Amino acid sequence: FGQPAPPLSRWRNLVSAVSVFVDELDQVGLSAQVSVASYNDSSVTDQALTQDRTLLLQSLQPYTDSFQLGGTNIGDGIREGVAAVT
């Protein structure tokens, strides 16, 4: 709790998947806006809609540096994500 995310963890796999997603968007030349929302025992929009791909990955870094455990408030996470893109 509060330590860097372990090297072999679902979180690190997620960060890798987001990186691949961002690279794919860049390769196909889409100018789509993307947002990042996260949830634990609460939810938050970590990055508002943007076309700046570096901001997306930067918004994940604090979680990688200081990994937090907690609840799985999926409902609020979904609502946060919907609110971020609408």
PDB file with SEQRES, HELIX, SHEET and CRYST1 records, atoms N, CA, C and O in Angstrom:
SEQRES   1 A   86  PHE GLY GLN PRO ALA PRO PRO LEU SER ARG TRP ARG ASN          
SEQRES   2 A   86  LEU VAL SER ALA VAL SER VAL PHE VAL ASP GLU LEU ASP          
SEQRES   3 A   86  GLN VAL GLY LEU SER ALA GLN VAL SER VAL ALA SER TYR          
SEQRES   4 A   86  ASN ASP SER SER VAL THR ASP GLN ALA LEU THR GLN ASP          
SEQRES   5 A   86  ARG THR LEU LEU LEU GLN SER LEU GLN PRO TYR THR ASP          
SEQRES   6 A   86  SER PHE GLN LEU GLY GLY THR ASN ILE GLY ASP GLY ILE          
SEQRES   7 A   86  ARG GLU GLY VAL ALA ALA VAL THR                              
HELIX    1 AA1 ARG A   10  VAL A   28  1                                  19    
HELIX    2 AA2 ARG A   53  ASP A   65  1                                  13    
HELIX    3 AA3 ILE A   74  VAL A   85  1                                  12    
SHEET    1 AA1 2 VAL A  34  TYR A  39  0                                        
SHEET    2 AA1 2 SER A  43  THR A  50 -1                                        
CRYST1    1.000    1.000    1.000  90.00  90.00  90.00 P 1           1          
ATOM      1  N   PHE A   1       0.844  -1.182   0.000  1.00  0.00           N  
ATOM      2  CA  PHE A   1       0.000   0.000   0.000  1.00  0.00           C  
ATOM      3  C   PHE A   1       0.886   1.241   0.000  1.00  0.00           C  
ATOM      4  O   PHE A   1       1.657   1.448   0.937  1.00  0.00           O  
ATOM      5  N   GLY A   2       0.787   2.057  -1.027  1.00  0.00           N  
ATOM      6  CA  GLY A   2       1.593   3.268  -1.125  1.00  0.00           C  
ATOM      7  C   GLY A   2       2.963   3.061  -1.735  1.00  0.00           C  
ATOM      8  O   GLY A   2       3.694   4.030  -1.941  1.00  0.00           O  
ATOM      9  N   GLN A   3       3.329   1.828  -2.028  1.00  0.00           N  
ATOM     10  CA  GLN A   3       4.601   1.518  -2.670  1.00  0.00           C  
ATOM     11  C   GLN A   3       4.400   1.498  -4.190  1.00  0.00           C  
ATOM     12  O   GLN A   3       3.260   1.446  -4.650  1.00  0.00           O  
ATOM     13  N   PRO A   4       5.474   1.538  -4.973  1.00  0.00           N  
ATOM     14  CA  PRO A   4       5.319   1.412  -6.422  1.00  0.00           C  
ATOM     15  C   PRO A   4       4.609   0.101  -6.790  1.00  0.00           C  
ATOM     16  O   PRO A   4       4.774  -0.917  -6.117  1.00  0.00           O  
ATOM     17  N   ALA A   5       3.828   0.146  -7.854  1.00  0.00           N  
ATOM     18  CA  ALA A   5       3.124  -1.056  -8.312  1.00  0.00           C  
ATOM     19  C   ALA A   5       4.153  -2.131  -8.653  1.00  0.00           C  
ATOM     20  O   ALA A   5       5.175  -1.837  -9.273  1.00  0.00           O  
ATOM     21  N   PRO A   6       3.890  -3.360  -8.255  1.00  0.00           N  
ATOM     22  CA  PRO A   6       4.833  -4.444  -8.554  1.00  0.00           C  
ATOM     23  C   PRO A   6       5.045  -4.607 -10.062  1.00  0.00           C  
ATOM     24  O   PRO A   6       4.124  -4.359 -10.840  1.00  0.00           O  
ATOM     25  N   PRO A   7       6.242  -5.021 -10.482  1.00  0.00           N  
ATOM     26  CA  PRO A   7       6.532  -5.176 -11.917  1.00  0.00           C  
ATOM     27  C   PRO A   7       5.584  -6.143 -12.623  1.00  0.00           C  
ATOM     28  O   PRO A   7       5.170  -5.890 -13.755  1.00  0.00           O  
ATOM     29  N   LEU A   8       5.244  -7.237 -11.972  1.00  0.00           N  
ATOM     30  CA  LEU A   8       4.335  -8.215 -12.567  1.00  0.00           C  
ATOM     31  C   LEU A   8       2.978  -8.074 -11.899  1.00  0.00           C  
ATOM     32  O   LEU A   8       2.618  -8.848 -11.012  1.00  0.00           O  
ATOM     33  N   SER A   9       2.224  -7.058 -12.348  1.00  0.00           N  
ATOM     34  CA  SER A   9       0.925  -6.791 -11.739  1.00  0.00           C  
ATOM     35  C   SER A   9      -0.096  -6.425 -12.805  1.00  0.00           C  
ATOM     36  O   SER A   9       0.255  -6.034 -13.918  1.00  0.00           O  
ATOM     37  N   ARG A  10      -1.340  -6.558 -12.449  1.00  0.00           N  
ATOM     38  CA  ARG A  10      -2.408  -6.167 -13.375  1.00  0.00           C  
ATOM     39  C   ARG A  10      -2.324  -4.690 -13.702  1.00  0.00           C  
ATOM     40  O   ARG A  10      -2.643  -4.275 -14.816  1.00  0.00           O  
ATOM     41  N   TRP A  11      -1.888  -3.884 -12.720  1.00  0.00           N  
ATOM     42  CA  TRP A  11      -1.791  -2.445 -12.974  1.00  0.00           C  
ATOM     43  C   TRP A  11      -0.761  -2.159 -14.068  1.00  0.00           C  
ATOM     44  O   TRP A  11      -1.031  -1.401 -15.000  1.00  0.00           O  
ATOM     45  N   ARG A  12       0.408  -2.765 -13.951  1.00  0.00           N  
ATOM     46  CA  ARG A  12       1.451  -2.554 -14.975  1.00  0.00           C  
ATOM     47  C   ARG A  12       0.976  -3.064 -16.334  1.00  0.00           C  
ATOM     48  O   ARG A  12       1.307  -2.479 -17.366  1.00  0.00           O  
ATOM     49  N   ASN A  13       0.201  -4.154 -16.342  1.00  0.00           N  
ATOM     50  CA  ASN A  13      -0.362  -4.651 -17.598  1.00  0.00           C  
ATOM     51  C   ASN A  13      -1.351  -3.649 -18.183  1.00  0.00           C  
ATOM     52  O   ASN A  13      -1.401  -3.462 -19.399  1.00  0.00           O  
ATOM     53  N   LEU A  14      -2.137  -3.006 -17.324  1.00  0.00           N  
ATOM     54  CA  LEU A  14      -3.075  -1.986 -17.787  1.00  0.00           C  
ATOM     55  C   LEU A  14      -2.329  -0.815 -18.411  1.00  0.00           C  
ATOM     56  O   LEU A  14      -2.700  -0.341 -19.485  1.00  0.00           O  
ATOM     57  N   VAL A  15      -1.284  -0.350 -17.746  1.00  0.00           N  
ATOM     58  CA  VAL A  15      -0.495   0.770 -18.279  1.00  0.00           C  
ATOM     59  C   VAL A  15       0.087   0.399 -19.642  1.00  0.00           C  
ATOM     60  O   VAL A  15       0.096   1.225 -20.554  1.00  0.00           O  
ATOM     61  N   SER A  16       0.568  -0.821 -19.787  1.00  0.00           N  
ATOM     62  CA  SER A  16       1.082  -1.284 -21.085  1.00  0.00           C  
ATOM     63  C   SER A  16      -0.023  -1.296 -22.137  1.00  0.00           C  
ATOM     64  O   SER A  16       0.202  -0.900 -23.281  1.00  0.00           O  
ATOM     65  N   ALA A  17      -1.209  -1.746 -21.753  1.00  0.00           N  
ATOM     66  CA  ALA A  17      -2.336  -1.787 -22.695  1.00  0.00           C  
ATOM     67  C   ALA A  17      -2.750  -0.381 -23.122  1.00  0.00           C  
ATOM     68  O   ALA A  17      -3.064  -0.161 -24.292  1.00  0.00           O  
ATOM     69  N   VAL A  18      -2.754   0.562 -22.201  1.00  0.00           N  
ATOM     70  CA  VAL A  18      -3.078   1.949 -22.552  1.00  0.00           C  
ATOM     71  C   VAL A  18      -2.027   2.497 -23.511  1.00  0.00           C  
ATOM     72  O   VAL A  18      -2.363   3.210 -24.456  1.00  0.00           O  
ATOM     73  N   SER A  19      -0.775   2.173 -23.280  1.00  0.00           N  
ATOM     74  CA  SER A  19       0.299   2.610 -24.163  1.00  0.00           C  
ATOM     75  C   SER A  19       0.104   2.060 -25.586  1.00  0.00           C  
ATOM     76  O   SER A  19       0.281   2.784 -26.565  1.00  0.00           O  
ATOM     77  N   VAL A  20      -0.256   0.789 -25.687  1.00  0.00           N  
ATOM     78  CA  VAL A  20      -0.520   0.189 -26.995  1.00  0.00           C  
ATOM     79  C   VAL A  20      -1.715   0.872 -27.653  1.00  0.00           C  
ATOM     80  O   VAL A  20      -1.679   1.162 -28.849  1.00  0.00           O  
ATOM     81  N   PHE A  21      -2.766   1.129 -26.890  1.00  0.00           N  
ATOM     82  CA  PHE A  21      -3.958   1.814 -27.404  1.00  0.00           C  
ATOM     83  C   PHE A  21      -3.604   3.194 -27.950  1.00  0.00           C  
ATOM     84  O   PHE A  21      -4.033   3.570 -29.041  1.00  0.00           O  
ATOM     85  N   VAL A  22      -2.816   3.946 -27.178  1.00  0.00           N  
ATOM     86  CA  VAL A  22      -2.391   5.284 -27.600  1.00  0.00           C  
ATOM     87  C   VAL A  22      -1.549   5.196 -28.872  1.00  0.00           C  
ATOM     88  O   VAL A  22      -1.746   5.984 -29.797  1.00  0.00           O  
ATOM     89  N   ASP A  23      -0.620   4.254 -28.928  1.00  0.00           N  
ATOM     90  CA  ASP A  23       0.205   4.071 -30.125  1.00  0.00           C  
ATOM     91  C   ASP A  23      -0.652   3.738 -31.333  1.00  0.00           C  
ATOM     92  O   ASP A  23      -0.407   4.243 -32.428  1.00  0.00           O  
ATOM     93  N   GLU A  24      -1.649   2.896 -31.141  1.00  0.00           N  
ATOM     94  CA  GLU A  24      -2.539   2.505 -32.233  1.00  0.00           C  
ATOM     95  C   GLU A  24      -3.331   3.711 -32.748  1.00  0.00           C  
ATOM     96  O   GLU A  24      -3.486   3.881 -33.958  1.00  0.00           O  
ATOM     97  N   LEU A  25      -3.823   4.532 -31.848  1.00  0.00           N  
ATOM     98  CA  LEU A  25      -4.533   5.740 -32.271  1.00  0.00           C  
ATOM     99  C   LEU A  25      -3.628   6.641 -33.104  1.00  0.00           C  
ATOM    100  O   LEU A  25      -4.049   7.195 -34.119  1.00  0.00           O  
ATOM    101  N   ASP A  26      -2.393   6.780 -32.666  1.00  0.00           N  
ATOM    102  CA  ASP A  26      -1.440   7.615 -33.401  1.00  0.00           C  
ATOM    103  C   ASP A  26      -1.132   7.033 -34.781  1.00  0.00           C  
ATOM    104  O   ASP A  26      -1.031   7.773 -35.760  1.00  0.00           O  
ATOM    105  N   GLN A  27      -0.983   5.709 -34.859  1.00  0.00           N  
ATOM    106  CA  GLN A  27      -0.626   5.073 -36.132  1.00  0.00           C  
ATOM    107  C   GLN A  27      -1.726   5.187 -37.173  1.00  0.00           C  
ATOM    108  O   GLN A  27      -1.448   5.367 -38.359  1.00  0.00           O  
ATOM    109  N   VAL A  28      -2.981   5.083 -36.735  1.00  0.00           N  
ATOM    110  CA  VAL A  28      -4.082   5.154 -37.696  1.00  0.00           C  
ATOM    111  C   VAL A  28      -4.504   6.593 -37.961  1.00  0.00           C  
ATOM    112  O   VAL A  28      -5.359   6.846 -38.809  1.00  0.00           O  
ATOM    113  N   GLY A  29      -3.916   7.521 -37.249  1.00  0.00           N  
ATOM    114  CA  GLY A  29      -4.151   8.932 -37.515  1.00  0.00           C  
ATOM    115  C   GLY A  29      -5.494   9.453 -37.014  1.00  0.00           C  
ATOM    116  O   GLY A  29      -5.989  10.463 -37.516  1.00  0.00           O  
ATOM    117  N   LEU A  30      -6.083   8.787 -36.043  1.00  0.00           N  
ATOM    118  CA  LEU A  30      -7.348   9.265 -35.495  1.00  0.00           C  
ATOM    119  C   LEU A  30      -7.102  10.460 -34.582  1.00  0.00           C  
ATOM    120  O   LEU A  30      -6.141  10.482 -33.812  1.00  0.00           O  
ATOM    121  N   SER A  31      -7.967  11.436 -34.677  1.00  0.00           N  
ATOM    122  CA  SER A  31      -7.850  12.606 -33.806  1.00  0.00           C  
ATOM    123  C   SER A  31      -8.876  12.521 -32.677  1.00  0.00           C  
ATOM    124  O   SER A  31      -9.355  13.545 -32.189  1.00  0.00           O  
ATOM    125  N   ALA A  32      -9.208  11.316 -32.271  1.00  0.00           N  
ATOM    126  CA  ALA A  32     -10.201  11.108 -31.215  1.00  0.00           C  
ATOM    127  C   ALA A  32      -9.705  11.650 -29.882  1.00  0.00           C  
ATOM    128  O   ALA A  32      -8.512  11.629 -29.581  1.00  0.00           O  
ATOM    129  N   GLN A  33     -10.642  12.129 -29.107  1.00  0.00           N  
ATOM    130  CA  GLN A  33     -10.322  12.545 -27.755  1.00  0.00           C  
ATOM    131  C   GLN A  33     -10.524  11.355 -26.823  1.00  0.00           C  
ATOM    132  O   GLN A  33     -11.430  10.543 -27.012  1.00  0.00           O  
ATOM    133  N   VAL A  34      -9.666  11.271 -25.823  1.00  0.00           N  
ATOM    134  CA  VAL A  34      -9.711  10.170 -24.864  1.00  0.00           C  
ATOM    135  C   VAL A  34      -9.626  10.761 -23.464  1.00  0.00           C  
ATOM    136  O   VAL A  34      -8.990  11.792 -23.247  1.00  0.00           O  
ATOM    137  N   SER A  35     -10.273  10.097 -22.528  1.00  0.00           N  
ATOM    138  CA  SER A  35     -10.275  10.516 -21.133  1.00  0.00           C  
ATOM    139  C   SER A  35      -9.851   9.339 -20.261  1.00  0.00           C  
ATOM    140  O   SER A  35      -9.948   8.185 -20.679  1.00  0.00           O  
ATOM    141  N   VAL A  36      -9.382   9.631 -19.056  1.00  0.00           N  
ATOM    142  CA  VAL A  36      -9.022   8.589 -18.103  1.00  0.00           C  
ATOM    143  C   VAL A  36      -9.816   8.817 -16.818  1.00  0.00           C  
ATOM    144  O   VAL A  36      -9.747   9.883 -16.207  1.00  0.00           O  
ATOM    145  N   ALA A  37     -10.565   7.797 -16.425  1.00  0.00           N  
ATOM    146  CA  ALA A  37     -11.275   7.811 -15.148  1.00  0.00           C  
ATOM    147  C   ALA A  37     -10.822   6.592 -14.362  1.00  0.00           C  
ATOM    148  O   ALA A  37     -10.610   5.523 -14.934  1.00  0.00           O  
ATOM    149  N   SER A  38     -10.676   6.751 -13.061  1.00  0.00           N  
ATOM    150  CA  SER A  38     -10.278   5.623 -12.226  1.00  0.00           C  
ATOM    151  C   SER A  38     -11.229   5.517 -11.040  1.00  0.00           C  
ATOM    152  O   SER A  38     -11.946   6.457 -10.697  1.00  0.00           O  
ATOM    153  N   TYR A  39     -11.207   4.351 -10.437  1.00  0.00           N  
ATOM    154  CA  TYR A  39     -12.053   4.137  -9.267  1.00  0.00           C  
ATOM    155  C   TYR A  39     -11.366   3.188  -8.305  1.00  0.00           C  
ATOM    156  O   TYR A  39     -10.526   2.368  -8.675  1.00  0.00           O  
ATOM    157  N   ASN A  40     -11.759   3.338  -7.074  1.00  0.00           N  
ATOM    158  CA  ASN A  40     -11.285   2.502  -5.975  1.00  0.00           C  
ATOM    159  C   ASN A  40     -12.470   2.451  -5.027  1.00  0.00           C  
ATOM    160  O   ASN A  40     -13.497   1.865  -5.369  1.00  0.00           O  
ATOM    161  N   ASP A  41     -12.359   3.046  -3.849  1.00  0.00           N  
ATOM    162  CA  ASP A  41     -13.542   3.181  -3.011  1.00  0.00           C  
ATOM    163  C   ASP A  41     -14.336   4.426  -3.402  1.00  0.00           C  
ATOM    164  O   ASP A  41     -15.450   4.636  -2.924  1.00  0.00           O  
ATOM    165  N   SER A  42     -13.754   5.248  -4.273  1.00  0.00           N  
ATOM    166  CA  SER A  42     -14.424   6.398  -4.876  1.00  0.00           C  
ATOM    167  C   SER A  42     -13.969   6.459  -6.329  1.00  0.00           C  
ATOM    168  O   SER A  42     -13.198   5.609  -6.775  1.00  0.00           O  
ATOM    169  N   SER A  43     -14.436   7.448  -7.061  1.00  0.00           N  
ATOM    170  CA  SER A  43     -14.040   7.562  -8.468  1.00  0.00           C  
ATOM    171  C   SER A  43     -13.600   8.983  -8.763  1.00  0.00           C  
ATOM    172  O   SER A  43     -13.981   9.924  -8.067  1.00  0.00           O  
ATOM    173  N   VAL A  44     -12.790   9.127  -9.809  1.00  0.00           N  
ATOM    174  CA  VAL A  44     -12.272  10.433 -10.188  1.00  0.00           C  
ATOM    175  C   VAL A  44     -11.943  10.429 -11.677  1.00  0.00           C  
ATOM    176  O   VAL A  44     -11.561   9.401 -12.236  1.00  0.00           O  
ATOM    177  N   THR A  45     -12.093  11.582 -12.308  1.00  0.00           N  
ATOM    178  CA  THR A  45     -11.611  11.752 -13.673  1.00  0.00           C  
ATOM    179  C   THR A  45     -10.177  12.241 -13.569  1.00  0.00           C  
ATOM    180  O   THR A  45      -9.924  13.370 -13.149  1.00  0.00           O  
ATOM    181  N   ASP A  46      -9.245  11.386 -13.954  1.00  0.00           N  
ATOM    182  CA  ASP A  46      -7.824  11.723 -13.845  1.00  0.00           C  
ATOM    183  C   ASP A  46      -7.360  12.601 -14.991  1.00  0.00           C  
ATOM    184  O   ASP A  46      -6.446  13.409 -14.831  1.00  0.00           O  
ATOM    185  N   GLN A  47      -7.990  12.442 -16.144  1.00  0.00           N  
ATOM    186  CA  GLN A  47      -7.654  13.257 -17.309  1.00  0.00           C  
ATOM    187  C   GLN A  47      -8.932  13.507 -18.091  1.00  0.00           C  
ATOM    188  O   GLN A  47      -9.586  12.571 -18.552  1.00  0.00           O  
ATOM    189  N   ALA A  48      -9.280  14.779 -18.235  1.00  0.00           N  
ATOM    190  CA  ALA A  48     -10.439  15.150 -19.038  1.00  0.00           C  
ATOM    191  C   ALA A  48     -10.168  14.820 -20.504  1.00  0.00           C  
ATOM    192  O   ALA A  48      -9.027  14.558 -20.884  1.00  0.00           O  
ATOM    193  N   LEU A  49     -11.204  14.834 -21.315  1.00  0.00           N  
ATOM    194  CA  LEU A  49     -11.038  14.546 -22.739  1.00  0.00           C  
ATOM    195  C   LEU A  49      -9.912  15.369 -23.344  1.00  0.00           C  
ATOM    196  O   LEU A  49      -9.844  16.584 -23.158  1.00  0.00           O  
ATOM    197  N   THR A  50      -9.042  14.700 -24.059  1.00  0.00           N  
ATOM    198  CA  THR A  50      -7.893  15.349 -24.682  1.00  0.00           C  
ATOM    199  C   THR A  50      -7.432  14.551 -25.885  1.00  0.00           C  
ATOM    200  O   THR A  50      -7.687  13.351 -25.988  1.00  0.00           O  
ATOM    201  N   GLN A  51      -6.754  15.228 -26.787  1.00  0.00           N  
ATOM    202  CA  GLN A  51      -6.085  14.560 -27.895  1.00  0.00           C  
ATOM    203  C   GLN A  51      -4.596  14.410 -27.603  1.00  0.00           C  
ATOM    204  O   GLN A  51      -3.870  13.790 -28.380  1.00  0.00           O  
ATOM    205  N   ASP A  52      -4.143  14.972 -26.495  1.00  0.00           N  
ATOM    206  CA  ASP A  52      -2.736  14.902 -26.095  1.00  0.00           C  
ATOM    207  C   ASP A  52      -2.471  13.554 -25.434  1.00  0.00           C  
ATOM    208  O   ASP A  52      -2.789  13.356 -24.261  1.00  0.00           O  
ATOM    209  N   ARG A  53      -1.891  12.637 -26.186  1.00  0.00           N  
ATOM    210  CA  ARG A  53      -1.686  11.270 -25.710  1.00  0.00           C  
ATOM    211  C   ARG A  53      -0.733  11.189 -24.520  1.00  0.00           C  
ATOM    212  O   ARG A  53      -0.866  10.292 -23.688  1.00  0.00           O  
ATOM    213  N   THR A  54       0.220  12.106 -24.426  1.00  0.00           N  
ATOM    214  CA  THR A  54       1.161  12.052 -23.299  1.00  0.00           C  
ATOM    215  C   THR A  54       0.449  12.329 -21.981  1.00  0.00           C  
ATOM    216  O   THR A  54       0.844  11.795 -20.944  1.00  0.00           O  
ATOM    217  N   LEU A  55      -0.594  13.156 -22.005  1.00  0.00           N  
ATOM    218  CA  LEU A  55      -1.338  13.442 -20.780  1.00  0.00           C  
ATOM    219  C   LEU A  55      -2.044  12.198 -20.256  1.00  0.00           C  
ATOM    220  O   LEU A  55      -2.195  12.030 -19.046  1.00  0.00           O  
ATOM    221  N   LEU A  56      -2.475  11.328 -21.164  1.00  0.00           N  
ATOM    222  CA  LEU A  56      -3.151  10.101 -20.745  1.00  0.00           C  
ATOM    223  C   LEU A  56      -2.220   9.220 -19.926  1.00  0.00           C  
ATOM    224  O   LEU A  56      -2.577   8.761 -18.841  1.00  0.00           O  
ATOM    225  N   LEU A  57      -1.032   8.989 -20.454  1.00  0.00           N  
ATOM    226  CA  LEU A  57      -0.071   8.150 -19.743  1.00  0.00           C  
ATOM    227  C   LEU A  57       0.423   8.830 -18.468  1.00  0.00           C  
ATOM    228  O   LEU A  57       0.657   8.161 -17.461  1.00  0.00           O  
ATOM    229  N   GLN A  58       0.581  10.144 -18.502  1.00  0.00           N  
ATOM    230  CA  GLN A  58       1.016  10.865 -17.303  1.00  0.00           C  
ATOM    231  C   GLN A  58      -0.019  10.767 -16.190  1.00  0.00           C  
ATOM    232  O   GLN A  58       0.338  10.762 -15.012  1.00  0.00           O  
ATOM    233  N   SER A  59      -1.302  10.689 -16.554  1.00  0.00           N  
ATOM    234  CA  SER A  59      -2.344  10.609 -15.529  1.00  0.00           C  
ATOM    235  C   SER A  59      -2.314   9.267 -14.784  1.00  0.00           C  
ATOM    236  O   SER A  59      -2.847   9.162 -13.679  1.00  0.00           O  
ATOM    237  N   LEU A  60      -1.702   8.258 -15.377  1.00  0.00           N  
ATOM    238  CA  LEU A  60      -1.591   6.944 -14.732  1.00  0.00           C  
ATOM    239  C   LEU A  60      -0.369   6.841 -13.820  1.00  0.00           C  
ATOM    240  O   LEU A  60      -0.332   5.996 -12.926  1.00  0.00           O  
ATOM    241  N   GLN A  61       0.617   7.687 -14.041  1.00  0.00           N  
ATOM    242  CA  GLN A  61       1.892   7.574 -13.330  1.00  0.00           C  
ATOM    243  C   GLN A  61       1.779   7.668 -11.806  1.00  0.00           C  
ATOM    244  O   GLN A  61       2.450   6.907 -11.109  1.00  0.00           O  
ATOM    245  N   PRO A  62       0.960   8.571 -11.263  1.00  0.00           N  
ATOM    246  CA  PRO A  62       0.872   8.620  -9.792  1.00  0.00           C  
ATOM    247  C   PRO A  62       0.423   7.295  -9.179  1.00  0.00           C  
ATOM    248  O   PRO A  62       0.858   6.943  -8.082  1.00  0.00           O  
ATOM    249  N   TYR A  63      -0.438   6.562  -9.873  1.00  0.00           N  
ATOM    250  CA  TYR A  63      -0.888   5.267  -9.365  1.00  0.00           C  
ATOM    251  C   TYR A  63       0.230   4.225  -9.459  1.00  0.00           C  
ATOM    252  O   TYR A  63       0.351   3.352  -8.600  1.00  0.00           O  
ATOM    253  N   THR A  64       1.028   4.330 -10.496  1.00  0.00           N  
ATOM    254  CA  THR A  64       2.161   3.413 -10.645  1.00  0.00           C  
ATOM    255  C   THR A  64       3.197   3.673  -9.552  1.00  0.00           C  
ATOM    256  O   THR A  64       3.770   2.739  -8.991  1.00  0.00           O  
ATOM    257  N   ASP A  65       3.426   4.948  -9.260  1.00  0.00           N  
ATOM    258  CA  ASP A  65       4.427   5.323  -8.259  1.00  0.00           C  
ATOM    259  C   ASP A  65       3.989   5.017  -6.830  1.00  0.00           C  
ATOM    260  O   ASP A  65       4.820   4.686  -5.984  1.00  0.00           O  
ATOM    261  N   SER A  66       2.709   5.123  -6.560  1.00  0.00           N  
ATOM    262  CA  SER A  66       2.191   4.912  -5.204  1.00  0.00           C  
ATOM    263  C   SER A  66       0.884   4.136  -5.302  1.00  0.00           C  
ATOM    264  O   SER A  66      -0.205   4.702  -5.204  1.00  0.00           O  
ATOM    265  N   PHE A  67       1.017   2.840  -5.496  1.00  0.00           N  
ATOM    266  CA  PHE A  67      -0.134   1.981  -5.741  1.00  0.00           C  
ATOM    267  C   PHE A  67      -1.010   1.884  -4.497  1.00  0.00           C  
ATOM    268  O   PHE A  67      -0.520   1.626  -3.397  1.00  0.00           O  
ATOM    269  N   GLN A  68      -2.295   2.090  -4.681  1.00  0.00           N  
ATOM    270  CA  GLN A  68      -3.251   2.069  -3.577  1.00  0.00           C  
ATOM    271  C   GLN A  68      -4.201   0.885  -3.728  1.00  0.00           C  
ATOM    272  O   GLN A  68      -4.663   0.582  -4.828  1.00  0.00           O  
ATOM    273  N   LEU A  69      -4.475   0.243  -2.646  1.00  0.00           N  
ATOM    274  CA  LEU A  69      -5.464  -0.825  -2.628  1.00  0.00           C  
ATOM    275  C   LEU A  69      -6.739  -0.269  -2.025  1.00  0.00           C  
ATOM    276  O   LEU A  69      -6.714   0.734  -1.312  1.00  0.00           O  
ATOM    277  N   GLY A  70      -7.823  -0.907  -2.307  1.00  0.00           N  
ATOM    278  CA  GLY A  70      -9.077  -0.444  -1.719  1.00  0.00           C  
ATOM    279  C   GLY A  70     -10.251  -1.158  -2.320  1.00  0.00           C  
ATOM    280  O   GLY A  70     -10.120  -2.249  -2.875  1.00  0.00           O  
ATOM    281  N   GLY A  71     -11.393  -0.537  -2.206  1.00  0.00           N  
ATOM    282  CA  GLY A  71     -12.628  -1.128  -2.688  1.00  0.00           C  
ATOM    283  C   GLY A  71     -12.700  -1.165  -4.197  1.00  0.00           C  
ATOM    284  O   GLY A  71     -11.847  -0.617  -4.894  1.00  0.00           O  
ATOM    285  N   THR A  72     -13.716  -1.810  -4.679  1.00  0.00           N  
ATOM    286  CA  THR A  72     -13.946  -1.898  -6.123  1.00  0.00           C  
ATOM    287  C   THR A  72     -15.322  -1.317  -6.398  1.00  0.00           C  
ATOM    288  O   THR A  72     -16.300  -2.046  -6.568  1.00  0.00           O  
ATOM    289  N   ASN A  73     -15.380  -0.001  -6.439  1.00  0.00           N  
ATOM    290  CA  ASN A  73     -16.627   0.711  -6.641  1.00  0.00           C  
ATOM    291  C   ASN A  73     -16.895   0.856  -8.137  1.00  0.00           C  
ATOM    292  O   ASN A  73     -16.823   1.954  -8.689  1.00  0.00           O  
ATOM    293  N   ILE A  74     -17.200  -0.252  -8.774  1.00  0.00           N  
ATOM    294  CA  ILE A  74     -17.367  -0.278 -10.224  1.00  0.00           C  
ATOM    295  C   ILE A  74     -18.474   0.662 -10.683  1.00  0.00           C  
ATOM    296  O   ILE A  74     -18.328   1.350 -11.694  1.00  0.00           O  
ATOM    297  N   GLY A  75     -19.569   0.694  -9.952  1.00  0.00           N  
ATOM    298  CA  GLY A  75     -20.691   1.558 -10.343  1.00  0.00           C  
ATOM    299  C   GLY A  75     -20.280   3.014 -10.467  1.00  0.00           C  
ATOM    300  O   GLY A  75     -20.590   3.667 -11.463  1.00  0.00           O  
ATOM    301  N   ASP A  76     -19.579   3.529  -9.452  1.00  0.00           N  
ATOM    302  CA  ASP A  76     -19.108   4.913  -9.527  1.00  0.00           C  
ATOM    303  C   ASP A  76     -18.065   5.086 -10.621  1.00  0.00           C  
ATOM    304  O   ASP A  76     -18.005   6.134 -11.263  1.00  0.00           O  
ATOM    305  N   GLY A  77     -17.245   4.064 -10.836  1.00  0.00           N  
ATOM    306  CA  GLY A  77     -16.247   4.139 -11.904  1.00  0.00           C  
ATOM    307  C   GLY A  77     -16.899   4.273 -13.265  1.00  0.00           C  
ATOM    308  O   GLY A  77     -16.450   5.065 -14.094  1.00  0.00           O  
ATOM    309  N   ILE A  78     -17.953   3.507 -13.504  1.00  0.00           N  
ATOM    310  CA  ILE A  78     -18.676   3.593 -14.776  1.00  0.00           C  
ATOM    311  C   ILE A  78     -19.333   4.957 -14.915  1.00  0.00           C  
ATOM    312  O   ILE A  78     -19.251   5.580 -15.974  1.00  0.00           O  
ATOM    313  N   ARG A  79     -19.986   5.428 -13.852  1.00  0.00           N  
ATOM    314  CA  ARG A  79     -20.616   6.752 -13.908  1.00  0.00           C  
ATOM    315  C   ARG A  79     -19.583   7.853 -14.169  1.00  0.00           C  
ATOM    316  O   ARG A  79     -19.840   8.783 -14.933  1.00  0.00           O  
ATOM    317  N   GLU A  80     -18.432   7.742 -13.538  1.00  0.00           N  
ATOM    318  CA  GLU A  80     -17.359   8.730 -13.740  1.00  0.00           C  
ATOM    319  C   GLU A  80     -16.894   8.717 -15.188  1.00  0.00           C  
ATOM    320  O   GLU A  80     -16.707   9.771 -15.795  1.00  0.00           O  
ATOM    321  N   GLY A  81     -16.708   7.516 -15.741  1.00  0.00           N  
ATOM    322  CA  GLY A  81     -16.283   7.400 -17.129  1.00  0.00           C  
ATOM    323  C   GLY A  81     -17.296   7.970 -18.099  1.00  0.00           C  
ATOM    324  O   GLY A  81     -16.927   8.667 -19.044  1.00  0.00           O  
ATOM    325  N   VAL A  82     -18.569   7.683 -17.877  1.00  0.00           N  
ATOM    326  CA  VAL A  82     -19.625   8.230 -18.738  1.00  0.00           C  
ATOM    327  C   VAL A  82     -19.653   9.747 -18.635  1.00  0.00           C  
ATOM    328  O   VAL A  82     -19.772  10.439 -19.646  1.00  0.00           O  
ATOM    329  N   ALA A  83     -19.544  10.270 -17.412  1.00  0.00           N  
ATOM    330  CA  ALA A  83     -19.554  11.720 -17.226  1.00  0.00           C  
ATOM    331  C   ALA A  83     -18.349  12.374 -17.912  1.00  0.00           C  
ATOM    332  O   ALA A  83     -18.453  13.492 -18.418  1.00  0.00           O  
ATOM    333  N   ALA A  84     -17.233  11.693 -17.928  1.00  0.00           N  
ATOM    334  CA  ALA A  84     -16.015  12.246 -18.532  1.00  0.00           C  
ATOM    335  C   ALA A  84     -16.141  12.414 -20.037  1.00  0.00           C  
ATOM    336  O   ALA A  84     -15.529  13.311 -20.617  1.00  0.00           O  
ATOM    337  N   VAL A  85     -16.926  11.564 -20.666  1.00  0.00           N  
ATOM    338  CA  VAL A  85     -17.013  11.621 -22.135  1.00  0.00           C  
ATOM    339  C   VAL A  85     -18.320  12.245 -22.634  1.00  0.00           C  
ATOM    340  O   VAL A  85     -18.530  12.351 -23.842  1.00  0.00           O  
ATOM    341  N   THR A  86     -19.190  12.654 -21.725  1.00  0.00           N  
ATOM    342  CA  THR A  86     -20.441  13.291 -22.164  1.00  0.00           C  
ATOM    343  C   THR A  86     -20.503  14.734 -21.739  1.00  0.00           C  
ATOM    344  O   THR A  86     -21.484  15.420 -22.024  1.00  0.00           O  
TER     345      THR A  86                                                      
END                                                                             
